[in-house]
Amino acid sequence: MKRIILAITLLAFTMTGVAIASDEMGGVKTLRPNSMFKDNVNPVALKYKGEDPGSNKLLPRGYNGAPPQIPHSIEGFAVEIGNNECLSCHDVGADISIPATHVKAGKLNLRRFQCVQCHVPQTNVKTLVKNENDRFVAPKK
């Protein structure tokens, strides 16, 4: 019985090695145009929509409950302890205020301080994978 278990285990490890080798030799196709392991791969520079705050319309959310995208460039914005430039327009009580879920004791909850952890600037990029899961699609307004 021990020999059978040993043989099955060795076969499993061998098949795993074959799968990994196949992947490394280009057997698996990805959405990347180039290998990320090559030294000469340069990422495409993205052009963000809406250079100035207030100059762009919001895109619909990717799914119900998704964080909204940032409709302007954030290049050069400081987001650090003691200096979060997002709050210069989006602090508690502002026209486009941070939501109540981000506030603790009347101030921005420090767990929500790093805005770009969830919110990303809008940009013109092609959709790589179509979202076919209807239960996560944002409702139409």
C-alpha positions as a printed NumPy array, in Angstrom:
array([[  0.   ,   0.   ,   0.   ],
       [  2.866,   2.358,   0.851],
       [  4.402,   1.733,  -2.584],
       [  1.136,   2.679,  -4.322],
       [  0.886,   5.938,  -2.345],
       [  4.55 ,   6.698,  -3.088],
       [  4.017,   6.009,  -6.812],
       [  0.934,   8.26 ,  -6.953],
       [  2.796,  11.043,  -5.117],
       [  5.769,  10.819,  -7.477],
       [  3.451,  10.857, -10.482],
       [  1.704,  13.986,  -9.146],
       [  5.024,  15.789,  -8.663],
       [  6.182,  14.755, -12.137],
       [  2.986,  16.054, -13.761],
       [  3.315,  19.346, -11.85 ],
       [  6.859,  19.727, -13.169],
       [  5.686,  19.07 , -16.739],
       [  2.943,  21.71 , -16.388],
       [  5.398,  24.293, -15.058],
       [  7.926,  23.539, -17.809],
       [  5.188,  23.831, -20.437],
       [  4.185,  27.225, -19.04 ],
       [  7.765,  28.503, -19.08 ],
       [  8.202,  27.423, -22.708],
       [  5.287,  29.509, -23.927],
       [  2.616,  26.824, -23.682],
       [  0.157,  29.115, -21.905],
       [ -1.171,  32.214, -23.644],
       [ -1.726,  35.353, -21.538],
       [ -3.233,  38.78 , -22.038],
       [  0.21 ,  40.384, -21.881],
       [  1.651,  41.361, -25.275],
       [  5.199,  40.615, -24.019],
       [  6.828,  38.568, -21.308],
       [  7.116,  40.522, -18.079],
       [ 10.462,  38.825, -17.446],
       [ 12.301,  40.348, -20.406],
       [ 14.578,  43.282, -19.637],
       [ 13.551,  45.326, -22.661],
       [  9.802,  45.506, -21.934],
       [  8.596,  49.077, -21.383],
       [  5.051,  49.674, -20.162],
       [  2.776,  51.781, -22.333],
       [  2.412,  55.322, -20.989],
       [ -1.248,  55.887, -20.17 ],
       [ -3.013,  59.148, -20.879],
       [ -5.373,  59.906, -18.035],
       [ -8.677,  61.548, -18.817],
       [ -9.655,  64.913, -17.384],
       [ -6.5  ,  66.825, -16.632],
       [ -8.081,  69.219, -14.121],
       [-10.474,  68.243, -11.325],
       [-14.052,  68.762, -12.465],
       [-13.175,  68.501, -16.187],
       [-14.457,  64.975, -16.823],
       [-17.638,  62.953, -16.406],
       [-17.629,  59.91 , -14.144],
       [-17.539,  56.503, -15.793],
       [-20.106,  53.956, -14.635],
       [-18.892,  51.69 , -11.845],
       [-17.572,  48.273, -12.863],
       [-19.935,  46.435, -10.524],
       [-22.437,  47.222,  -7.806],
       [-20.503,  48.513,  -4.798],
       [-17.3  ,  49.23 ,  -6.745],
       [-15.361,  52.34 ,  -5.709],
       [-15.772,  55.205,  -8.188],
       [-12.876,  56.011, -10.482],
       [-11.047,  59.322, -10.109],
       [-12.214,  61.534, -13.018],
       [ -9.046,  63.662, -13.195],
       [ -5.28 ,  63.301, -13.252],
       [ -3.623,  62.796,  -9.858],
       [ -0.075,  63.184, -11.116],
       [  1.916,  65.072,  -8.505],
       [ -0.769,  64.701,  -5.797],
       [  0.701,  64.047,  -2.349],
       [ -1.006,  61.268,  -0.41 ],
       [  1.033,  60.874,   2.753],
       [  0.469,  61.084,   6.493],
       [ -0.319,  64.698,   7.329],
       [ -0.714,  65.719,   3.68 ],
       [ -3.472,  64.153,   1.586],
       [ -4.233,  66.472,  -1.333],
       [ -7.441,  64.587,  -2.105],
       [ -8.903,  66.077,   1.07 ],
       [ -8.417,  69.625,  -0.222],
       [-11.59 ,  69.01 ,  -2.301],
       [-13.112,  65.87 ,  -0.787],
       [-12.946,  66.398,   2.985],
       [-15.97 ,  65.894,   5.26 ],
       [-18.701,  68.387,   4.305],
       [-17.252,  69.319,   0.893],
       [-19.39 ,  69.38 ,  -2.294],
       [-18.077,  65.95 ,  -3.278],
       [-17.422,  64.671,   0.227],
       [-15.871,  61.398,   1.275],
       [-18.607,  58.902,   2.227],
       [-19.604,  58.194,   5.828],
       [-17.919,  54.782,   5.59 ],
       [-14.567,  56.589,   5.335],
       [-15.125,  58.837,   8.393],
       [-14.364,  58.171,  12.045],
       [-14.971,  60.784,  14.76 ],
       [-15.584,  63.503,  12.147],
       [-12.277,  62.947,  10.315],
       [-10.978,  60.652,   7.598],
       [-10.452,  57.192,   9.091],
       [ -6.733,  56.413,   8.808],
       [ -7.633,  52.962,   7.457],
       [ -9.016,  54.797,   4.396],
       [ -6.18 ,  57.306,   4.087],
       [ -4.506,  55.829,   0.984],
       [ -7.237,  56.763,  -1.566],
       [ -5.545,  55.114,  -4.558],
       [ -5.643,  51.76 ,  -2.805],
       [ -9.233,  51.458,  -4.085],
       [ -9.818,  54.462,  -6.366],
       [ -7.91 ,  54.729,  -9.658],
       [ -7.773,  57.506, -12.269],
       [ -9.865,  57.005, -15.404],
       [ -7.899,  56.307, -18.559],
       [ -8.617,  55.234, -22.117],
       [ -7.632,  51.584, -22.278],
       [ -9.167,  48.682, -24.111],
       [-11.064,  46.162, -22.009],
       [ -9.012,  42.975, -21.841],
       [-11.723,  40.68 , -20.516],
       [-15.46 ,  41.242, -20.952],
       [-17.44 ,  41.183, -17.709],
       [-20.135,  38.561, -18.281],
       [-21.16 ,  38.151, -14.655],
       [-24.468,  40.049, -14.531],
       [-24.803,  39.973, -10.759],
       [-21.73 ,  42.201, -10.379],
       [-22.567,  44.7  , -13.126],
       [-23.488,  48.121, -11.8  ],
       [-27.194,  48.902, -12.098],
       [-28.237,  51.303, -14.879],
       [-29.372,  54.716, -13.669]])
